[in-house]
Amino acid sequence: MQDKLQLLEQLKALNFNELTCRLWVIKKNTRNAQNSYRALFAAIDGLDADLKNTLKAFFCGNQSAAIEPINVLNEYQALTAAIDEDRALVDDKNNTDLATIIEKIEDGADNDPIVDIKQFNNAWALVFEFTQLDSKIYAFSKVKGGWNLRSARTAKNWIFKEGQFKKVEVDNIFSFRNAIDFVAYGNDVFIRDKANYELGLNIREGLEAKRDLLADAFAEHGIVASVNDLKVAIGTNKTLLRRLVAIEQTRYFEDQEFIEDMKKIIDDHEFNLPSNENGQFVIDENNIDLFLKLVNDKRFISLIKKQMVDADVVEVVEQPAI
């Protein structure tokens, strides 16, 4: 992570005023569970300064807007606690559809320009492309729900000027979110809005692919009675998928002593997680959640209340030196 922190400091030290900026409108189409993207170039006039300031605020903070600078980085994981105000997550660009989107943007002049306002209909995301010498920064801002110009024309906007109200025609007015969700530089992605990162990119399919790989790994270690039952029980439930993928980080299931301790805990507390005659766990939709928590050691007894609790995200407490 030290190299990521060094890169972060380099980005924070940029002269943002020297960047050149282009705006791309991203369209998404999903067919047969496969996503495809189009990048449309939109000329901008007078927006450069605002966009550069928004990028600077992403990294360096903005006191007037109550945005803290990024001071701490953590690796992106499927199960991650809420991001603190001065913290960001780091992921690999190639783990999501972001790499494909950037490839579309890099087609450059081969992409269609926006010449008609109707081309903004159903826009899925904005990408701000910042360039300095040979380096490019791609800042992503998710469009919630997609623009729909027909609904915008039903709005009635008024301003008060020179002692009277005046009607403002809104046909060609857009409200942009003055926020960047995540930024790609090289192969690294810096994330400040985890929800929009996962909403904007193809996270679920990646989780489903890892589901099958990890389920097969359980079978190889003789832990579950039926791989198919495990896959069916998890299905496409995103919470269960996250819990399964989190196991990839710890891989406690590869430790036979851990599995034996787990079975003892199940017996001691009479948890509903039966085993067959071969000692393999029998998984179904009623116990899959419990299995995923236990196999990743996410069930605890609280020190103070003495209650049994579940926690998807934990942090090891360092004992003070005596």
C-alpha positions in Angstrom: 0.0 0.0 0.0 3.0 2.3 0.5 3.4 2.7 -3.3 -0.3 3.7 -3.5 0.2 6.3 -0.8 3.2 7.7 -2.7 1.1 7.9 -5.9 -1.7 9.6 -3.9 0.8 12.3 -2.8 1.9 12.8 -6.4 -1.7 13.3 -7.5 -2.4 15.7 -4.6 0.6 17.8 -5.6 -0.5 18.2 -9.3 -1.0 21.7 -10.6 -4.7 21.2 -11.4 -4.9 24.5 -13.3 -2.6 23.1 -16.0 -4.7 20.1 -16.8 -6.7 20.0 -20.0 -10.2 18.6 -19.6 -12.7 16.8 -21.9 -16.2 15.5 -21.1 -17.5 12.1 -22.1 -21.1 11.0 -21.8 -21.3 7.2 -21.3 -24.2 5.1 -22.6 -24.7 1.5 -21.4 -26.6 -1.3 -23.0 -27.1 -4.7 -21.5 -28.1 -7.7 -23.5 -28.0 -11.3 -22.5 -26.4 -10.3 -19.2 -23.5 -8.7 -21.2 -22.7 -5.0 -20.9 -21.6 -2.8 -23.8 -20.7 0.9 -23.7 -20.6 3.9 -26.0 -18.6 7.1 -25.2 -19.9 10.3 -26.7 -17.8 13.4 -26.8 -19.4 16.6 -25.4 -17.8 19.9 -26.0 -17.6 22.2 -23.0 -17.4 25.9 -22.7 -16.6 27.6 -19.4 -16.8 24.4 -17.4 -13.0 23.7 -17.2 -12.4 25.6 -14.0 -15.3 23.9 -12.2 -14.3 20.4 -13.3 -10.6 21.0 -12.3 -11.7 22.3 -8.9 -13.9 19.2 -8.4 -11.0 16.9 -9.2 -8.8 18.9 -6.8 -11.4 18.6 -4.1 -11.6 14.8 -4.6 -7.9 14.4 -3.7 -7.1 17.5 -1.6 -10.5 18.3 0.0 -12.4 21.5 0.0 -13.0 23.2 3.4 -15.9 25.3 2.2 -17.7 22.2 0.8 -16.8 20.2 3.9 -14.8 17.7 1.9 -11.8 16.2 3.7 -8.6 15.5 1.8 -7.7 11.8 1.3 -5.2 10.9 4.0 -5.7 7.1 4.4 -6.0 4.3 1.7 -7.4 0.8 2.1 -7.6 -2.0 -0.4 -11.1 -2.4 -1.9 -12.9 -5.5 -0.8 -16.4 -6.9 -1.3 -17.0 -6.4 2.4 -15.8 -3.0 3.5 -16.9 -0.7 6.3 -18.3 2.7 5.5 -15.5 4.9 4.1 -14.3 7.6 6.6 -14.3 11.2 5.4 -10.6 11.3 5.0 -10.2 7.7 3.6 -10.4 6.2 0.1 -10.4 2.7 -1.3 -8.0 1.5 -4.0 -8.8 -1.1 -6.6 -7.4 -2.4 -9.9 -8.9 -0.8 -13.0 -9.1 -4.2 -14.6 -11.3 -5.7 -12.0 -14.4 -3.9 -13.4 -15.9 -2.6 -16.6 -13.9 0.6 -16.1 -11.1 -0.7 -18.3 -13.6 -1.3 -21.1 -15.1 2.2 -20.8 -11.6 3.8 -20.9 -10.8 1.8 -24.0 -13.9 3.3 -25.6 -12.9 6.8 -24.6 -9.4 6.3 -26.0 -10.9 5.7 -29.4 -10.9 9.5 -29.5 -12.1 10.9 -32.8 -13.7 7.6 -33.7 -16.4 8.4 -31.1 -19.5 10.3 -32.0 -19.8 13.9 -30.8 -23.0 15.1 -29.1 -24.7 17.5 -31.5 -28.3 17.1 -30.5 -29.6 17.6 -26.9 -31.7 14.4 -27.3 -28.4 12.4 -27.3 -28.2 13.0 -23.5 -31.3 10.9 -23.0 -30.6 7.9 -20.8 -27.0 9.0 -20.2 -25.6 6.5 -17.7 -22.5 8.2 -16.5 -20.1 11.1 -17.0 -16.3 10.7 -17.3 -14.1 13.7 -17.1 -10.8 13.1 -18.9 -7.9 15.2 -17.5 -4.6 15.3 -19.4 -1.2 16.5 -18.4 1.6 15.8 -20.8 1.4 12.0 -21.4 -0.6 11.2 -18.3 -4.4 10.9 -18.2 -6.8 10.9 -15.3 -10.3 9.6 -15.7 -12.8 10.9 -13.1 -16.2 9.0 -13.0 -19.5 10.5 -11.9 -22.5 8.2 -11.9 -25.8 9.6 -13.3 -28.5 8.3 -11.0 -31.3 6.9 -13.0 -30.1 8.4 -16.3 -31.2 11.7 -17.7 -34.6 12.0 -19.2 -35.2 15.3 -21.0 -39.0 14.8 -21.2 -39.3 14.8 -17.4 -37.0 17.8 -17.2 -39.3 19.9 -19.4 -42.1 19.5 -16.8 -40.1 21.5 -14.3 -40.9 25.1 -13.5 -37.9 27.2 -12.5 -38.0 30.8 -11.4 -35.4 33.3 -10.4 -35.7 36.5 -8.5 -33.8 39.3 -10.2 -34.1 43.1 -10.3 -37.1 43.1 -7.9 -39.2 40.5 -9.8 -39.6 36.9 -10.5 -38.6 35.7 -14.0 -39.2 32.3 -15.6 -36.2 30.3 -16.6 -36.6 28.0 -19.6 -35.1 24.6 -18.6 -35.1 22.7 -22.0 -31.3 23.0 -22.3 -30.3 23.2 -18.6 -28.7 20.2 -16.9 -27.9 19.8 -13.2 -24.5 18.1 -12.8 -23.4 16.5 -9.6 -20.5 18.5 -8.3 -18.9 15.3 -7.1 -16.5 12.6 -8.4 -17.2 9.1 -7.2 -13.8 7.5 -8.2 -10.8 8.3 -10.3 -8.7 6.0 -12.5 -5.0 6.7 -13.0 -2.9 4.1 -14.7 -4.1 0.7 -13.4 -5.2 2.2 -10.0 -8.7 3.4 -9.1 -9.2 5.7 -6.1 -12.7 5.4 -4.7 -14.5 7.8 -2.4 -18.1 6.6 -3.0 -18.1 2.8 -2.8 -21.9 2.5 -3.5 -21.6 4.4 -6.8 -18.4 2.6 -7.7 -20.3 -0.7 -7.4 -23.4 0.7 -9.0 -21.6 2.2 -11.9 -19.5 -0.9 -12.8 -20.1 -4.5 -13.3 -19.5 -5.7 -9.8 -22.2 -8.4 -9.5 -20.9 -10.5 -12.4 -17.4 -10.5 -10.9 -18.8 -11.7 -7.6 -20.8 -14.5 -9.4 -17.6 -15.7 -11.2 -15.7 -15.8 -7.8 -18.7 -17.6 -6.3 -18.2 -20.6 -8.6 -14.4 -20.6 -8.1 -14.7 -20.5 -4.3 -17.5 -23.1 -4.2 -15.2 -25.5 -6.2 -12.4 -24.7 -3.7 -14.7 -25.8 -0.8 -15.3 -29.1 -2.7 -11.6 -29.7 -3.2 -11.0 -29.4 0.5 -14.0 -31.7 1.3 -15.8 -29.1 3.3 -19.3 -29.1 1.7 -21.5 -32.1 0.8 -22.8 -30.5 -2.4 -21.2 -27.8 -4.4 -24.4 -27.3 -6.4 -26.4 -26.9 -3.3 -24.0 -24.2 -2.1 -24.2 -22.3 -5.4 -28.0 -22.5 -5.5 -28.2 -21.3 -1.9 -26.1 -18.3 -2.6 -27.6 -17.6 -6.0 -27.3 -14.0 -7.1 -27.9 -12.5 -3.6 -25.4 -9.7 -3.4 -25.0 -9.9 0.4 -24.3 -13.6 0.3 -22.0 -13.1 -2.7 -20.0 -10.5 -0.8 -19.7 -12.8 2.2 -18.4 -15.6 0.0 -15.9 -13.4 -1.8 -14.6 -12.0 1.5 -13.6 -15.6 2.3 -11.1 -15.4 -0.5 -9.0 -12.9 1.6 -8.7 -15.1 4.7 -9.0 -18.6 3.2 -9.5 -20.1 6.7 -11.3 -23.0 5.0 -7.9 -24.3 3.9 -6.9 -24.8 7.6 -8.2 -28.2 8.7 -7.7 -27.2 12.4 -9.9 -24.2 11.8 -12.6 -26.3 10.3 -12.5 -28.8 13.2 -12.7 -25.9 15.7 -15.6 -24.6 13.7 -17.5 -27.9 14.0 -16.9 -27.9 17.8 -18.4 -24.4 18.1 -21.4 -25.5 16.0 -22.0 -28.4 18.4 -21.4 -26.4 21.6 -23.9 -23.7 20.6 -26.3 -26.1 18.7 -26.1 -24.0 15.5 -28.3 -25.2 12.7 -25.5 -26.3 10.4 -25.5 -30.2 10.1 -22.8 -32.4 8.7 -23.0 -35.7 6.8 -21.4 -38.9 7.7 -18.2 -37.7 6.0 -18.0 -34.6 8.1 -19.0 -32.3 5.3 -21.4 -29.4 5.8 -24.9 -29.8 4.4 -25.7 -26.4 3.0 -29.2 -25.1 2.1 -30.9 -21.7 1.8 -31.7 -21.8 5.5 -28.1 -22.1 6.8 -26.0 -20.6 4.0 -25.8 -17.2 5.8 -24.6 -18.9 9.0 -22.1 -21.0 7.1 -20.5 -18.1 5.4 -20.2 -16.1 8.6 -18.6 -19.0 10.6 -16.2 -20.1 7.8 -14.9 -16.6 7.8 -14.8 -16.2 11.6 -17.3 -13.4 11.7 -19.3 -14.4 14.9 -18.2 -13.1 18.2 -19.0 -12.7 21.9 -19.0 -9.0 22.8 -16.7 -8.2 25.7 -19.1 -5.9 27.5 -22.7 -7.1 26.8 -21.6 -10.8 26.6 -23.9 -11.2 23.6 -23.2 -13.2 20.5 -22.9 -10.9 17.5 -22.1 -11.0 13.8 -19.8 -8.6 12.1 -19.0 -8.6 8.4 -16.1 -6.2 8.8 -13.7 -6.5 11.7 -10.4 -4.9 12.6 -7.8 -6.6 14.7 -7.1 -4.7 17.9 -3.4 -4.2 18.6 -2.5 -4.9 22.2 -0.5 -2.1 23.8 3.1 -2.9 24.6 3.8 -3.4 28.3 
